[in-house]
Amino acid sequence: MHRLLFALALIPTLIASIAFAGDAKIKAAQTVIDSQLKAFLADDGATAYSFAAPNVKRIFPTVDTFMNMVTNGYAPVRRPQSYSFGKVEQTGPASIIQQVLIVGPDGKDYEAVYTLEQQPDGSFKITGCSLRASTSVST
């Protein structure tokens, strides 16, 4: 009986530690996105590129090609007036989808949806970003 009570007493701790692991990964992924956006704003292409996953670097093999793509196709991401994190989903043990609400350089609202994968070294890297005009009004 004591073993059962002890085991039952451990369940909340186990659940909390699993949730914490998920929260830590989400926070790490958000830090990567935040760091990349800050690097874009600082015109630091090399740092911004460092947060791209290997699949992105295969498509855009140099900092210049990467920054060209971001500048020409993702102006709100390249030069956000402001941004905040929205919905987040951990889709697997090493995969996160993060919504970022952006006010672009044109003053309009955008939604960027980032996908990130945890790398073998434990870091998270950005595997993709889709961008669309948002129908919401920024406050």
N, C-alpha and C positions, 0 to 999 in steps of 0.2 A: 504494500500500500504506500509506504514511504517513497519507494522508487517511482511509482506512478505520479505521486504528487510532485516529486522533484522534476520529473520529465515534463509535467504540465506547467510547472513554474518556469521552465526554460523556454517554452514556446514563444512568449512575448519577446524575450531577448533575441531569439533566433530570427523572428520576423523583423525586429528592429534592425538587426545587423544586415539582413538582406536588403531592407529598404535603404539603409545607410549606404551600402555598396552601390545601389542604383543611384542614389542622390549624389554620391561622390563622382560617379561617371558622368552624370548629367552636368554637374558643376564643371567638371574638367572639359566637357564638350563646349559648354557655354563660354568658358575662358578662352578656348581656341578661336571661336567665332569673334568674340570681343577683341581679342588680340589682333586678328586679321583685319577687322574693320578699323581699328586704331592705326594699324600699319598703312592701310590704304589712305587714311586721312593725313598721315605724316609723309605721304609719297615715298614710303619705304617698300618698294616692290620686292626686294629680296626677302624681307621678313614676311610680307604677306604671302609670298610664294612658298615659304617654308611650312605653312599650315596646310598646303594642298597634299592630298593623298597621292600615292604612286600612280593610280589610274589617271588622275588629272595631269600629272607631270608627263605621262606618256603622250597625251594629246597635245599638251603645251610644254615642250621640252626646255624652254628657256624662260627666264623672268620676263623678258621683253614680250614674248608671244602671249604669256599669261596675262600680263598687265594690259596689253592691247585688247585682248578678249574682254577683260573686266571693264575697261574704260569704254569700249564700244558697245558692249551688250548688257552691262550691269551698272549703269550710271548711279542708280540709287544706292547700290552696295559700295561703289567706288567713292562716292562723296555724300554719305548720309548727313542730313542736318541733325537727325537724332534717330535712335533706335532703342527697342526694348524687346525682351524675350517674351514670346507667347507660349503657345502649347508646345509640349515636349512629349516624345514617346520613345521609350527604350524598346526597340523592335527585336532585340536579341541580346545575348550576353556582351556583344561587342559593337552593337549598332544603335545609333540614336538619330532620330529625326527631330529637328528643332525649328520652330517657327520664329521668325524675327520680324517684328513690325517696324517699318522704316518710314521716316519722312525724308523723301529724296531731295536732291538739290533744287528741284522745281517746286518744292513745297507740297507735293502730292504724296498721298499715302500708298505704300507698297507692302506686299507680303513676300518675304523671302523664306523659302523652306530649304533648310540645309540638311544634308545627310552626312553623317560622320561615322567612321569605323575606327575601332581601337586597333592600333598597330602592334606588331610583335613586341616592341619595346614598352608597351603600355600606354603610349601617348595616343591621343585622338587626332585624326587628320580629316579634313573636309573632302568628301568624295563627290559632292555635287551641290548645286544650289539652283533652285528654280525661283523665278521672280515673276510676280504679276502685280498689276495695279490693284489696290485694295478698294473695296466699296465702303469701308468704314471711314469715319471722320476722326482725325487726330485731335487730341486734347492737349 
